[in-house]
Amino acid sequence: MTTLTPELIAGLMNNVPAQKELESIRVTASEPGSARYEIDVPASVLNYHGRIHGGFVSTLLEIAAGMATYAYGVSNVALACSTNFIRAVSNQRLSVEARPSHKGRATAVVHATI
């Protein structure tokens, strides 16, 4: 496991958009090609069923994928992002993790889970 230096955390956090709902993200682990963070989900992102809105879930997963790719030591942008929703998630602290399945010269494929 890579030591979480302030410089590494700052670089990983560059993948987080400047949105109030994302202010509670805390990086908990990182190594080349992977990253893990926690977030206390704010009530403002709940849908009318009291569950976390799917668009917010997709945002959390894309952030994790960007962090994991950055952990390889390269700047990145998402080329595509697809989310499979398995079950509804209540308002709670979430742990989001991303791991690589492929790294090429110019692209990487990363799978993120909550």
Biopython code that builds the backbone (N, CA, C, O; Angstrom):
import numpy as np
from Bio.PDB.StructureBuilder import StructureBuilder

atoms = [
    (1, "MET", "N", (0.850, -1.180, 0.000)),
    (1, "MET", "CA", (0.000, 0.000, 0.000)),
    (1, "MET", "C", (0.892, 1.238, 0.000)),
    (1, "MET", "O", (1.859, 1.310, 0.757)),
    (2, "THR", "N", (0.573, 2.190, -0.830)),
    (2, "THR", "CA", (1.313, 3.432, -0.945)),
    (2, "THR", "C", (0.992, 4.344, 0.234)),
    (2, "THR", "O", (-0.152, 4.421, 0.681)),
    (3, "THR", "N", (2.009, 5.029, 0.728)),
    (3, "THR", "CA", (1.793, 5.998, 1.803)),
    (3, "THR", "C", (1.004, 7.180, 1.265)),
    (3, "THR", "O", (1.326, 7.728, 0.210)),
    (4, "LEU", "N", (-0.031, 7.566, 1.998)),
    (4, "LEU", "CA", (-0.872, 8.700, 1.585)),
    (4, "LEU", "C", (-0.230, 10.011, 2.025)),
    (4, "LEU", "O", (-0.514, 10.526, 3.107)),
    (5, "THR", "N", (0.631, 10.535, 1.177)),
    (5, "THR", "CA", (1.263, 11.820, 1.460)),
    (5, "THR", "C", (0.288, 12.945, 1.135)),
    (5, "THR", "O", (-0.648, 12.746, 0.361)),
    (6, "PRO", "N", (0.493, 14.117, 1.714)),
    (6, "PRO", "CA", (-0.367, 15.255, 1.353)),
    (6, "PRO", "C", (-0.355, 15.554, -0.147)),
    (6, "PRO", "O", (-1.375, 15.956, -0.706)),
    (7, "GLU", "N", (0.794, 15.360, -0.800)),
    (7, "GLU", "CA", (0.888, 15.617, -2.234)),
    (7, "GLU", "C", (0.051, 14.621, -3.037)),
    (7, "GLU", "O", (-0.628, 14.997, -3.992)),
    (8, "LEU", "N", (0.105, 13.334, -2.636)),
    (8, "LEU", "CA", (-0.690, 12.316, -3.325)),
    (8, "LEU", "C", (-2.173, 12.573, -3.124)),
    (8, "LEU", "O", (-2.947, 12.507, -4.078)),
    (9, "ILE", "N", (-2.574, 12.862, -1.909)),
    (9, "ILE", "CA", (-3.992, 13.144, -1.633)),
    (9, "ILE", "C", (-4.462, 14.344, -2.444)),
    (9, "ILE", "O", (-5.555, 14.318, -3.011)),
    (10, "ALA", "N", (-3.648, 15.398, -2.504)),
    (10, "ALA", "CA", (-4.023, 16.584, -3.292)),
    (10, "ALA", "C", (-4.193, 16.218, -4.762)),
    (10, "ALA", "O", (-5.132, 16.689, -5.405)),
    (11, "GLY", "N", (-3.307, 15.390, -5.306)),
    (11, "GLY", "CA", (-3.423, 14.967, -6.699)),
    (11, "GLY", "C", (-4.670, 14.133, -6.934)),
    (11, "GLY", "O", (-5.370, 14.329, -7.927)),
    (12, "LEU", "N", (-4.956, 13.196, -6.024)),
    (12, "LEU", "CA", (-6.164, 12.380, -6.144)),
    (12, "LEU", "C", (-7.412, 13.255, -6.077)),
    (12, "LEU", "O", (-8.367, 13.042, -6.824)),
    (13, "MET", "N", (-7.402, 14.226, -5.191)),
    (13, "MET", "CA", (-8.569, 15.098, -5.007)),
    (13, "MET", "C", (-8.798, 16.025, -6.201)),
    (13, "MET", "O", (-9.864, 16.632, -6.305)),
    (14, "ASN", "N", (-7.821, 16.147, -7.106)),
    (14, "ASN", "CA", (-8.038, 16.924, -8.332)),
    (14, "ASN", "C", (-9.119, 16.296, -9.200)),
    (14, "ASN", "O", (-9.631, 16.947, -10.110)),
    (15, "ASN", "N", (-9.476, 15.034, -8.933)),
    (15, "ASN", "CA", (-10.537, 14.350, -9.676)),
    (15, "ASN", "C", (-11.922, 14.620, -9.111)),
    (15, "ASN", "O", (-12.912, 14.109, -9.635)),
    (16, "VAL", "N", (-12.006, 15.417, -8.047)),
    (16, "VAL", "CA", (-13.282, 15.706, -7.398)),
    (16, "VAL", "C", (-13.783, 17.075, -7.856)),
    (16, "VAL", "O", (-13.107, 18.079, -7.636)),
    (17, "PRO", "N", (-14.949, 17.132, -8.487)),
    (17, "PRO", "CA", (-15.499, 18.436, -8.882)),
    (17, "PRO", "C", (-15.777, 19.306, -7.650)),
    (17, "PRO", "O", (-16.048, 18.799, -6.561)),
    (18, "ALA", "N", (-15.706, 20.589, -7.846)),
    (18, "ALA", "CA", (-15.959, 21.527, -6.750)),
    (18, "ALA", "C", (-17.465, 21.656, -6.537)),
    (18, "ALA", "O", (-18.087, 22.617, -6.990)),
    (19, "GLN", "N", (-18.038, 20.680, -5.846)),
    (19, "GLN", "CA", (-19.467, 20.678, -5.527)),
    (19, "GLN", "C", (-19.622, 20.482, -4.028)),
    (19, "GLN", "O", (-18.921, 19.668, -3.425)),
    (20, "LYS", "N", (-20.530, 21.221, -3.436)),
    (20, "LYS", "CA", (-20.758, 21.158, -1.999)),
    (20, "LYS", "C", (-21.041, 19.729, -1.538)),
    (20, "LYS", "O", (-20.589, 19.330, -0.465)),
    (21, "GLU", "N", (-21.778, 18.959, -2.328)),
    (21, "GLU", "CA", (-22.157, 17.595, -1.946)),
    (21, "GLU", "C", (-20.960, 16.654, -1.837)),
    (21, "GLU", "O", (-21.074, 15.580, -1.247)),
    (22, "LEU", "N", (-19.818, 17.042, -2.395)),
    (22, "LEU", "CA", (-18.641, 16.176, -2.417)),
    (22, "LEU", "C", (-17.570, 16.595, -1.414)),
    (22, "LEU", "O", (-16.483, 16.016, -1.387)),
    (23, "GLU", "N", (-17.870, 17.593, -0.593)),
    (23, "GLU", "CA", (-16.874, 18.134, 0.329)),
    (23, "GLU", "C", (-16.409, 17.150, 1.392)),
    (23, "GLU", "O", (-15.324, 17.325, 1.947)),
    (24, "SER", "N", (-17.198, 16.115, 1.695)),
    (24, "SER", "CA", (-16.817, 15.197, 2.773)),
    (24, "SER", "C", (-15.980, 14.009, 2.299)),
    (24, "SER", "O", (-15.732, 13.091, 3.081)),
    (25, "ILE", "N", (-15.543, 14.002, 1.045)),
    (25, "ILE", "CA", (-14.709, 12.895, 0.552)),
    (25, "ILE", "C", (-13.385, 12.864, 1.312)),
    (25, "ILE", "O", (-12.709, 13.883, 1.462)),
    (26, "ARG", "N", (-13.030, 11.659, 1.792)),
    (26, "ARG", "CA", (-11.766, 11.426, 2.486)),
    (26, "ARG", "C", (-11.070, 10.221, 1.846)),
    (26, "ARG", "O", (-11.596, 9.109, 1.885)),
    (27, "VAL", "N", (-9.903, 10.436, 1.265)),
    (27, "VAL", "CA", (-9.132, 9.347, 0.663)),
    (27, "VAL", "C", (-8.610, 8.471, 1.805)),
    (27, "VAL", "O", (-8.011, 8.970, 2.757)),
    (28, "THR", "N", (-8.848, 7.150, 1.696)),
    (28, "THR", "CA", (-8.413, 6.232, 2.752)),
    (28, "THR", "C", (-7.299, 5.288, 2.300)),
    (28, "THR", "O", (-6.588, 4.739, 3.142)),
    (29, "ALA", "N", (-7.131, 5.088, 0.994)),
    (29, "ALA", "CA", (-6.075, 4.200, 0.511)),
    (29, "ALA", "C", (-5.814, 4.462, -0.963)),
    (29, "ALA", "O", (-6.697, 4.898, -1.701)),
    (30, "SER", "N", (-4.593, 4.188, -1.371)),
    (30, "SER", "CA", (-4.240, 4.306, -2.778)),
    (30, "SER", "C", (-2.958, 3.533, -3.032)),
    (30, "SER", "O", (-2.066, 3.479, -2.185)),
    (31, "GLU", "N", (-2.884, 2.944, -4.195)),
    (31, "GLU", "CA", (-1.666, 2.345, -4.717)),
    (31, "GLU", "C", (-1.758, 2.495, -6.226)),
    (31, "GLU", "O", (-2.834, 2.812, -6.732)),
    (32, "PRO", "N", (-0.675, 2.282, -6.968)),
    (32, "PRO", "CA", (-0.752, 2.484, -8.417)),
    (32, "PRO", "C", (-1.936, 1.738, -9.032)),
    (32, "PRO", "O", (-2.027, 0.513, -8.948)),
    (33, "GLY", "N", (-2.823, 2.486, -9.640)),
    (33, "GLY", "CA", (-3.980, 1.912, -10.320)),
    (33, "GLY", "C", (-5.206, 1.707, -9.460)),
    (33, "GLY", "O", (-6.232, 1.248, -9.964)),
    (34, "SER", "N", (-5.138, 2.030, -8.183)),
    (34, "SER", "CA", (-6.330, 1.849, -7.349)),
    (34, "SER", "C", (-6.442, 2.971, -6.325)),
    (34, "SER", "O", (-5.461, 3.625, -5.972)),
    (35, "ALA", "N", (-7.659, 3.167, -5.868)),
    (35, "ALA", "CA", (-7.914, 4.189, -4.857)),
    (35, "ALA", "C", (-9.178, 3.819, -4.096)),
    (35, "ALA", "O", (-10.057, 3.133, -4.617)),
    (36, "ARG", "N", (-9.254, 4.283, -2.862)),
    (36, "ARG", "CA", (-10.451, 4.079, -2.050)),
    (36, "ARG", "C", (-10.697, 5.353, -1.258)),
    (36, "ARG", "O", (-9.769, 5.970, -0.735)),
    (37, "TYR", "N", (-11.964, 5.732, -1.182)),
    (37, "TYR", "CA", (-12.331, 6.891, -0.363)),
    (37, "TYR", "C", (-13.667, 6.646, 0.311)),
    (37, "TYR", "O", (-14.423, 5.750, -0.064)),
    (38, "GLU", "N", (-13.936, 7.467, 1.316)),
    (38, "GLU", "CA", (-15.219, 7.439, 2.010)),
    (38, "GLU", "C", (-15.890, 8.789, 1.837)),
    (38, "GLU", "O", (-15.236, 9.816, 1.656)),
    (39, "ILE", "N", (-17.213, 8.758, 1.899)),
    (39, "ILE", "CA", (-17.990, 9.993, 1.821)),
    (39, "ILE", "C", (-19.241, 9.834, 2.675)),
    (39, "ILE", "O", (-19.900, 8.794, 2.650)),
    (40, "ASP", "N", (-19.553, 10.872, 3.421)),
    (40, "ASP", "CA", (-20.825, 10.943, 4.140)),
    (40, "ASP", "C", (-21.818, 11.577, 3.177)),
    (40, "ASP", "O", (-21.704, 12.755, 2.840)),
    (41, "VAL", "N", (-22.780, 10.797, 2.742)),
    (41, "VAL", "CA", (-23.709, 11.262, 1.716)),
    (41, "VAL", "C", (-24.669, 12.302, 2.299)),
    (41, "VAL", "O", (-25.340, 12.036, 3.296)),
    (42, "PRO", "N", (-24.735, 13.474, 1.686)),
    (42, "PRO", "CA", (-25.650, 14.511, 2.184)),
    (42, "PRO", "C", (-27.095, 14.240, 1.763)),
    (42, "PRO", "O", (-27.353, 13.628, 0.726)),
    (43, "ALA", "N", (-28.009, 14.698, 2.572)),
    (43, "ALA", "CA", (-29.440, 14.507, 2.292)),
    (43, "ALA", "C", (-29.866, 15.178, 0.990)),
    (43, "ALA", "O", (-30.881, 14.798, 0.407)),
    (44, "SER", "N", (-29.117, 16.158, 0.533)),
    (44, "SER", "CA", (-29.500, 16.896, -0.675)),
    (44, "SER", "C", (-29.417, 16.051, -1.953)),
    (44, "SER", "O", (-29.911, 16.479, -2.997)),
    (45, "VAL", "N", (-28.804, 14.863, -1.893)),
    (45, "VAL", "CA", (-28.694, 14.018, -3.099)),
    (45, "VAL", "C", (-29.633, 12.820, -3.056)),
    (45, "VAL", "O", (-29.503, 11.901, -3.865)),
    (46, "LEU", "N", (-30.574, 12.821, -2.124)),
    (46, "LEU", "CA", (-31.531, 11.723, -2.042)),
    (46, "LEU", "C", (-32.674, 11.944, -3.022)),
    (46, "LEU", "O", (-33.079, 13.081, -3.264)),
    (47, "ASN", "N", (-33.193, 10.857, -3.586)),
    (47, "ASN", "CA", (-34.351, 10.973, -4.458)),
    (47, "ASN", "C", (-35.635, 10.942, -3.616)),
    (47, "ASN", "O", (-35.565, 10.904, -2.388)),
    (48, "TYR", "N", (-36.773, 10.958, -4.251)),
    (48, "TYR", "CA", (-38.041, 11.029, -3.513)),
    (48, "TYR", "C", (-38.380, 9.736, -2.776)),
    (48, "TYR", "O", (-39.359, 9.687, -2.031)),
    (49, "HIS", "N", (-37.575, 8.687, -2.979)),
    (49, "HIS", "CA", (-37.745, 7.438, -2.224)),
    (49, "HIS", "C", (-36.843, 7.421, -0.985)),
    (49, "HIS", "O", (-36.867, 6.468, -0.207)),
    (50, "GLY", "N", (-36.052, 8.481, -0.810)),
    (50, "GLY", "CA", (-35.116, 8.531, 0.307)),
    (50, "GLY", "C", (-33.835, 7.759, 0.053)),
    (50, "GLY", "O", (-33.092, 7.462, 0.989)),
    (51, "ARG", "N", (-33.574, 7.436, -1.178)),
    (51, "ARG", "CA", (-32.360, 6.710, -1.577)),
    (51, "ARG", "C", (-31.435, 7.659, -2.325)),
    (51, "ARG", "O", (-31.856, 8.714, -2.799)),
    (52, "ILE", "N", (-30.161, 7.266, -2.423)),
    (52, "ILE", "CA", (-29.188, 8.106, -3.113)),
    (52, "ILE", "C", (-29.505, 8.104, -4.608)),
    (52, "ILE", "O", (-29.666, 7.045, -5.215)),
    (53, "HIS", "N", (-29.591, 9.291, -5.191)),
    (53, "HIS", "CA", (-29.912, 9.445, -6.606)),
    (53, "HIS", "C", (-28.853, 8.754, -7.461)),
    (53, "HIS", "O", (-27.658, 8.859, -7.180)),
    (54, "GLY", "N", (-29.291, 8.050, -8.501)),
    (54, "GLY", "CA", (-28.392, 7.296, -9.364)),
    (54, "GLY", "C", (-27.326, 8.144, -10.031)),
    (54, "GLY", "O", (-26.205, 7.679, -10.235)),
    (55, "GLY", "N", (-27.658, 9.378, -10.373)),
    (55, "GLY", "CA", (-26.663, 10.261, -10.985)),
    (55, "GLY", "C", (-25.530, 10.582, -10.028)),
    (55, "GLY", "O", (-24.376, 10.700, -10.441)),
    (56, "PHE", "N", (-25.856, 10.722, -8.752)),
    (56, "PHE", "CA", (-24.827, 10.971, -7.743)),
    (56, "PHE", "C", (-23.953, 9.726, -7.576)),
    (56, "PHE", "O", (-22.734, 9.835, -7.442)),
    (57, "VAL", "N", (-24.569, 8.555, -7.585)),
    (57, "VAL", "CA", (-23.804, 7.303, -7.506)),
    (57, "VAL", "C", (-22.823, 7.225, -8.677)),
    (57, "VAL", "O", (-21.655, 6.892, -8.478)),
    (58, "SER", "N", (-23.280, 7.528, -9.890)),
    (58, "SER", "CA", (-22.402, 7.499, -11.065)),
    (58, "SER", "C", (-21.247, 8.485, -10.913)),
    (58, "SER", "O", (-20.115, 8.182, -11.290)),
    (59, "THR", "N", (-21.531, 9.650, -10.368)),
    (59, "THR", "CA", (-20.476, 10.639, -10.128)),
    (59, "THR", "C", (-19.431, 10.092, -9.173)),
    (59, "THR", "O", (-18.233, 10.241, -9.414)),
    (60, "LEU", "N", (-19.871, 9.453, -8.080)),
    (60, "LEU", "CA", (-18.934, 8.887, -7.107)),
    (60, "LEU", "C", (-18.042, 7.833, -7.746)),
    (60, "LEU", "O", (-16.847, 7.772, -7.455)),
    (61, "LEU", "N", (-18.612, 7.002, -8.615)),
    (61, "LEU", "CA", (-17.843, 5.951, -9.276)),
    (61, "LEU", "C", (-16.838, 6.529, -10.269)),
    (61, "LEU", "O", (-15.708, 6.049, -10.357)),
    (62, "GLU", "N", (-17.236, 7.545, -11.008)),
    (62, "GLU", "CA", (-16.339, 8.176, -11.983)),
    (62, "GLU", "C", (-15.179, 8.867, -11.266)),
    (62, "GLU", "O", (-14.049, 8.842, -11.753)),
    (63, "ILE", "N", (-15.450, 9.479, -10.120)),
    (63, "ILE", "CA", (-14.385, 10.098, -9.323)),
    (63, "ILE", "C", (-13.375, 9.034, -8.899)),
    (63, "ILE", "O", (-12.168, 9.244, -9.016)),
    (64, "ALA", "N", (-13.863, 7.895, -8.408)),
    (64, "ALA", "CA", (-12.967, 6.824, -7.977)),
    (64, "ALA", "C", (-12.107, 6.314, -9.132)),
    (64, "ALA", "O", (-10.916, 6.060, -8.957)),
    (65, "ALA", "N", (-12.712, 6.165, -10.312)),
    (65, "ALA", "CA", (-11.957, 5.706, -11.480)),
    (65, "ALA", "C", (-10.868, 6.714, -11.845)),
    (65, "ALA", "O", (-9.751, 6.323, -12.182)),
    (66, "GLY", "N", (-11.182, 7.991, -11.782)),
    (66, "GLY", "CA", (-10.180, 9.028, -12.059)),
    (66, "GLY", "C", (-9.046, 9.006, -11.046)),
    (66, "GLY", "O", (-7.879, 9.156, -11.406)),
    (67, "MET", "N", (-9.397, 8.818, -9.767)),
    (67, "MET", "CA", (-8.365, 8.729, -8.733)),
    (67, "MET", "C", (-7.451, 7.535, -8.977)),
    (67, "MET", "O", (-6.231, 7.648, -8.854)),
    (68, "ALA", "N", (-8.039, 6.390, -9.323)),
    (68, "ALA", "CA", (-7.247, 5.181, -9.550)),
    (68, "ALA", "C", (-6.287, 5.368, -10.718)),
    (68, "ALA", "O", (-5.134, 4.943, -10.654)),
    (69, "THR", "N", (-6.758, 5.998, -11.773)),
    (69, "THR", "CA", (-5.894, 6.241, -12.929)),
    (69, "THR", "C", (-4.802, 7.238, -12.569)),
    (69, "THR", "O", (-3.650, 7.077, -12.973)),
    (70, "TYR", "N", (-5.164, 8.276, -11.804)),
    (70, "TYR", "CA", (-4.150, 9.238, -11.355)),
    (70, "TYR", "C", (-3.087, 8.543, -10.500)),
    (70, "TYR", "O", (-1.918, 8.927, -10.528)),
    (71, "ALA", "N", (-3.492, 7.527, -9.746)),
    (71, "ALA", "CA", (-2.545, 6.817, -8.881)),
    (71, "ALA", "C", (-1.461, 6.100, -9.681)),
    (71, "ALA", "O", (-0.439, 5.714, -9.114)),
    (72, "TYR", "N", (-1.663, 5.915, -10.986)),
    (72, "TYR", "CA", (-0.597, 5.418, -11.856)),
    (72, "TYR", "C", (0.441, 6.513, -12.114)),
    (72, "TYR", "O", (1.531, 6.236, -12.615)),
    (73, "GLY", "N", (0.098, 7.745, -11.770)),
    (73, "GLY", "CA", (1.009, 8.855, -11.999)),
    (73, "GLY", "C", (0.761, 9.586, -13.295)),
    (73, "GLY", "O", (1.654, 10.257, -13.812)),
    (74, "VAL", "N", (-0.451, 9.463, -13.832)),
    (74, "VAL", "CA", (-0.777, 10.144, -15.090)),
    (74, "VAL", "C", (-2.049, 10.976, -14.935)),
    (74, "VAL", "O", (-2.963, 10.613, -14.195)),
    (75, "SER", "N", (-2.082, 12.092, -15.647)),
    (75, "SER", "CA", (-3.310, 12.872, -15.712)),
    (75, "SER", "C", (-4.302, 12.100, -16.559)),
    (75, "SER", "O", (-3.900, 11.271, -17.375)),
    (76, "ASN", "N", (-5.598, 12.358, -16.381)),
    (76, "ASN", "CA", (-6.576, 11.556, -17.095)),
    (76, "ASN", "C", (-7.890, 12.282, -17.262)),
    (76, "ASN", "O", (-8.181, 13.253, -16.563)),
    (77, "VAL", "N", (-8.675, 11.793, -18.201)),
    (77, "VAL", "CA", (-10.072, 12.183, -18.373)),
    (77, "VAL", "C", (-10.845, 10.901, -18.680)),
    (77, "VAL", "O", (-10.289, 9.945, -19.221)),
    (78, "ALA", "N", (-12.112, 10.893, -18.334)),
    (78, "ALA", "CA", (-12.940, 9.711, -18.619)),
    (78, "ALA", "C", (-13.345, 9.710, -20.082)),
    (78, "ALA", "O", (-13.817, 10.722, -20.601)),
    (79, "LEU", "N", (-13.162, 8.579, -20.747)),
    (79, "LEU", "CA", (-13.630, 8.412, -22.118)),
    (79, "LEU", "C", (-15.056, 7.886, -22.130)),
    (79, "LEU", "O", (-15.841, 8.215, -23.020)),
    (80, "ALA", "N", (-15.389, 7.066, -21.136)),
    (80, "ALA", "CA", (-16.726, 6.488, -21.018)),
    (80, "ALA", "C", (-16.940, 6.080, -19.567)),
    (80, "ALA", "O", (-15.997, 5.801, -18.826)),
    (81, "CYS", "N", (-18.195, 6.055, -19.194)),
    (81, "CYS", "CA", (-18.533, 5.640, -17.834)),
    (81, "CYS", "C", (-19.887, 4.945, -17.894)),
    (81, "CYS", "O", (-20.852, 5.496, -18.422)),
    (82, "SER", "N", (-19.952, 3.750, -17.358)),
    (82, "SER", "CA", (-21.184, 2.984, -17.345)),
    (82, "SER", "C", (-21.430, 2.498, -15.925)),
    (82, "SER", "O", (-20.506, 2.047, -15.247)),
    (83, "THR", "N", (-22.667, 2.590, -15.480)),
    (83, "THR", "CA", (-23.019, 2.184, -14.120)),
    (83, "THR", "C", (-24.095, 1.116, -14.162)),
    (83, "THR", "O", (-25.110, 1.277, -14.839)),
    (84, "ASN", "N", (-23.878, 0.033, -13.446)),
    (84, "ASN", "CA", (-24.892, -1.002, -13.256)),
    (84, "ASN", "C", (-25.424, -0.866, -11.840)),
    (84, "ASN", "O", (-24.676, -1.004, -10.872)),
    (85, "PHE", "N", (-26.709, -0.596, -11.722)),
    (85, "PHE", "CA", (-27.336, -0.435, -10.418)),
    (85, "PHE", "C", (-27.867, -1.783, -9.960)),
    (85, "PHE", "O", (-28.723, -2.369, -10.622)),
    (86, "ILE", "N", (-27.371, -2.279, -8.841)),
    (86, "ILE", "CA", (-27.755, -3.586, -8.318)),
    (86, "ILE", "C", (-28.878, -3.448, -7.290)),
    (86, "ILE", "O", (-29.827, -4.233, -7.283)),
    (87, "ARG", "N", (-28.758, -2.437, -6.420)),
    (87, "ARG", "CA", (-29.790, -2.202, -5.402)),
    (87, "ARG", "C", (-29.749, -0.743, -4.984)),
    (87, "ARG", "O", (-28.753, -0.050, -5.189)),
    (88, "ALA", "N", (-30.843, -0.288, -4.394)),
    (88, "ALA", "CA", (-30.915, 1.083, -3.896)),
    (88, "ALA", "C", (-30.027, 1.216, -2.655)),
    (88, "ALA", "O", (-29.852, 0.262, -1.898)),
    (89, "VAL", "N", (-29.474, 2.410, -2.463)),
    (89, "VAL", "CA", (-28.593, 2.668, -1.328)),
    (89, "VAL", "C", (-29.186, 3.790, -0.491)),
    (89, "VAL", "O", (-29.547, 4.847, -1.008)),
    (90, "SER", "N", (-29.280, 3.544, 0.800)),
    (90, "SER", "CA", (-29.798, 4.552, 1.720)),
    (90, "SER", "C", (-28.737, 5.597, 2.029)),
    (90, "SER", "O", (-27.563, 5.434, 1.694)),
    (91, "ASN", "N", (-29.167, 6.662, 2.666)),
    (91, "ASN", "CA", (-28.268, 7.728, 3.082)),
    (91, "ASN", "C", (-27.364, 7.200, 4.195)),
    (91, "ASN", "O", (-27.843, 6.853, 5.274)),
    (92, "GLN", "N", (-26.067, 7.139, 3.933)),
    (92, "GLN", "CA", (-25.110, 6.594, 4.887)),
    (92, "GLN", "C", (-23.697, 6.986, 4.489)),
    (92, "GLN", "O", (-23.505, 7.651, 3.472)),
    (93, "ARG", "N", (-22.716, 6.588, 5.269)),
    (93, "ARG", "CA", (-21.316, 6.740, 4.870)),
    (93, "ARG", "C", (-21.011, 5.627, 3.876)),
    (93, "ARG", "O", (-21.277, 4.454, 4.139)),
    (94, "LEU", "N", (-20.454, 6.006, 2.737)),
    (94, "LEU", "CA", (-20.121, 5.037, 1.698)),
    (94, "LEU", "C", (-18.617, 4.891, 1.561)),
    (94, "LEU", "O", (-17.871, 5.850, 1.758)),
    (95, "SER", "N", (-18.180, 3.704, 1.226)),
    (95, "SER", "CA", (-16.800, 3.445, 0.859)),
    (95, "SER", "C", (-16.801, 3.132, -0.632)),
    (95, "SER", "O", (-17.483, 2.211, -1.082)),
    (96, "VAL", "N", (-16.036, 3.903, -1.389)),
    (96, "VAL", "CA", (-15.987, 3.760, -2.846)),
    (96, "VAL", "C", (-14.566, 3.329, -3.216)),
    (96, "VAL", "O", (-13.588, 3.925, -2.764)),
    (97, "GLU", "N", (-14.468, 2.293, -4.037)),
    (97, "GLU", "CA", (-13.163, 1.744, -4.385)),
    (97, "GLU", "C", (-13.070, 1.510, -5.888)),
    (97, "GLU", "O", (-14.050, 1.129, -6.528)),
    (98, "ALA", "N", (-11.889, 1.740, -6.441)),
    (98, "ALA", "CA", (-11.657, 1.496, -7.865)),
    (98, "ALA", "C", (-10.371, 0.702, -8.031)),
    (98, "ALA", "O", (-9.364, 0.959, -7.373)),
    (99, "ARG", "N", (-10.440, -0.279, -8.942)),
    (99, "ARG", "CA", (-9.291, -1.139, -9.247)),
    (99, "ARG", "C", (-9.194, -1.299, -10.767)),
    (99, "ARG", "O", (-10.210, -1.292, -11.462)),
    (100, "PRO", "N", (-7.972, -1.442, -11.276)),
    (100, "PRO", "CA", (-7.802, -1.558, -12.726)),
    (100, "PRO", "C", (-8.014, -2.985, -13.214)),
    (100, "PRO", "O", (-7.768, -3.947, -12.487)),
    (101, "SER", "N", (-8.473, -3.106, -14.454)),
    (101, "SER", "CA", (-8.476, -4.408, -15.113)),
    (101, "SER", "C", (-7.564, -4.384, -16.342)),
    (101, "SER", "O", (-7.231, -5.432, -16.894)),
    (102, "HIS", "N", (-7.162, -3.177, -16.768)),
    (102, "HIS", "CA", (-6.261, -3.048, -17.923)),
    (102, "HIS", "C", (-5.609, -1.681, -17.882)),
    (102, "HIS", "O", (-6.258, -0.679, -17.583)),
    (103, "LYS", "N", (-4.316, -1.649, -18.185)),
    (103, "LYS", "CA", (-3.621, -0.378, -18.377)),
    (103, "LYS", "C", (-2.788, -0.493, -19.632)),
    (103, "LYS", "O", (-1.888, -1.326, -19.731)),
    (104, "GLY", "N", (-3.104, 0.358, -20.585)),
    (104, "GLY", "CA", (-2.339, 0.405, -21.834)),
    (104, "GLY", "C", (-1.457, 1.624, -21.853)),
    (104, "GLY", "O", (-1.248, 2.261, -20.821)),
    (105, "ARG", "N", (-0.930, 1.959, -23.031)),
    (105, "ARG", "CA", (-0.083, 3.147, -23.159)),
    (105, "ARG", "C", (-0.875, 4.430, -23.019)),
    (105, "ARG", "O", (-0.378, 5.404, -22.453)),
    (106, "ALA", "N", (-2.111, 4.448, -23.529)),
    (106, "ALA", "CA", (-2.885, 5.685, -23.544)),
    (106, "ALA", "C", (-4.233, 5.574, -22.836)),
    (106, "ALA", "O", (-4.895, 6.587, -22.612)),
    (107, "THR", "N", (-4.643, 4.369, -22.483)),
    (107, "THR", "CA", (-5.932, 4.205, -21.821)),
    (107, "THR", "C", (-5.820, 3.193, -20.678)),
    (107, "THR", "O", (-4.896, 2.382, -20.623)),
    (108, "ALA", "N", (-6.780, 3.270, -19.785)),
    (108, "ALA", "CA", (-6.890, 2.297, -18.699)),
    (108, "ALA", "C", (-8.363, 1.968, -18.531)),
    (108, "ALA", "O", (-9.230, 2.809, -18.769)),
    (109, "VAL", "N", (-8.636, 0.753, -18.123)),
    (109, "VAL", "CA", (-9.997, 0.331, -17.802)),
    (109, "VAL", "C", (-10.021, 0.092, -16.305)),
    (109, "VAL", "O", (-9.255, -0.712, -15.774)),
    (110, "VAL", "N", (-10.916, 0.807, -15.632)),
    (110, "VAL", "CA", (-10.988, 0.751, -14.178)),
    (110, "VAL", "C", (-12.419, 0.408, -13.772)),
    (110, "VAL", "O", (-13.376, 0.939, -14.337)),
    (111, "HIS", "N", (-12.557, -0.467, -12.806)),
    (111, "HIS", "CA", (-13.864, -0.835, -12.272)),
    (111, "HIS", "C", (-13.995, -0.277, -10.878)),
    (111, "HIS", "O", (-13.142, -0.509, -10.021)),
    (112, "ALA", "N", (-15.062, 0.459, -10.650)),
    (112, "ALA", "CA", (-15.294, 1.075, -9.347)),
    (112, "ALA", "C", (-16.547, 0.473, -8.723)),
    (112, "ALA", "O", (-17.506, 0.152, -9.425)),
    (113, "THR", "N", (-16.532, 0.324, -7.412)),
    (113, "THR", "CA", (-17.672, -0.232, -6.687)),
    (113, "THR", "C", (-17.930, 0.574, -5.424)),
    (113, "THR", "O", (-17.048, 1.232, -4.872)),
    (114, "ILE", "N", (-19.167, 0.490, -5.001)),
    (114, "ILE", "CA", (-19.571, 1.093, -3.716)),
    (114, "ILE", "C", (-19.950, -0.041, -2.805)),
    (114, "ILE", "O", (-20.330, 0.189, -1.657)),
]
sb = StructureBuilder()
sb.init_structure("model")
sb.init_model(0)
sb.init_chain("A")
sb.init_seg("    ")
for serial, (resi, resn, name, xyz) in enumerate(atoms, 1):
    if name == "N":
        sb.init_residue(resn, " ", resi, " ")
    sb.init_atom(name, np.array(xyz, "f"), 0.0, 1.0, " ", f" {name:<3s}", serial, name[0])
structure = sb.get_structure()
